[in-house]
């Protein structure tokens, strides 16, 4: 995943939603426009729907979440809700994420290695 020139590695969760997202990325990189919401996440439309595996969780900085089956959210702080976790950014702190994602809207490119 790349935002504002900073690239992060992420590890996929073991669920059908994450597998469907990985399949989508096999078609090539996907750039999404994400915007701030609630001072704890960046969220934007995926442009398609994926299967959900919602469960009540508390997010951590670096969680990549599928929201309502058709939105991608990257968390830089915590939030508790019924979500589907797709992946977690490896080794990134809240400060790392805030520095890379900045304030306001940001284009984030998701890709497979």
N, C-alpha and C positions, 0 to 999 in steps of 0.2 A: 504494500500500500504506500502511495506517495502523496504528500501534501506539501505544497510550497517548496519543492525541491528536497524535502526530507523523506527518506524511504525507511519504512518499518517492515519487519517480518512479523507475520502473525501465524498462529497455530489454529487450525480448524477444530471445531468441536466434532464429536462423533454423533451426529444426528442427520436425519434426512434433509433438513433445511440447509445445513452446511454442505452436504453432498450436492444438493441442487445448486447452491451458489457456486461451488467449485466447477460444476458442469457448465454453468453460465460463463465462467471466466475462461474455460477452455476455448471458447470462441474468440478470445482476445481480451486485451485490457478494457476495463469499463470505467469511465470517468463520470462521477456523480457530483452535482453541486449540493453541498451540505450547508445548512445554516444553524446558527446558535439557537438553542431552546433551553430555557430554564437555568442557564449558567452551569450546566453540567453535561451537555451533549451537543453534538453536531448531527443533524438529521436531514435526510433528503429522500426524494422518491427514487425507487429502484427502476421504475419503468416496466416492471413485470411483477407477477406474484410468484412466491415460492411457498412450499408447504411450511406450515408452522408447527412448532413443538413447544408451545408456550408453557412456562412454569413460573411460579412466583420466585423471583431471584432478587438479590441486591447486586447491582452492577458494581464493577470496579473500574478504575481508570485503565483504558486499553481494551475494554470489551467492545466487540463489534456485534451489534444486535439487529435482528430482524424484528421490525415493529409492524403490526397489523398485516403481516405477510407481504407488504409491498414497499416498505421504507427501510433504509439502512441508517443505523445510528452508531456513531462512534462516541463512546463515553470518555470524558476526562475527569469525571467525579462520580459519586455514588448516587443511585436511585433504586428504589424498590418498586417492582411492578411485575406483571405477568408478561414475560418476554421470551423470545427464542434467541439464545446465544449462538452466534455463528462461528465466532473466533475470538481469540485474545491476542493483542499485540504483545510480542515478546519483549520483555525487559524495559518497557517504556514507563516512565513515571508521569504523574499528572503534569509536572513542569515541562517534561519533554513534549508531551502532547499539546499543551497550551502554546509552547514556542513554535511548533510546527503548524498547528491549525490556525493560530492567530485569532483575532476577533472578527466577527461578521461572517460573511459567506466565504466558503473555500471549496475549490475543486479538488476532489480526492480521486486518485486513480487506483483501482484494485486490479491486481494481476497475479498470475501464477508464475512461479519460477521454473 
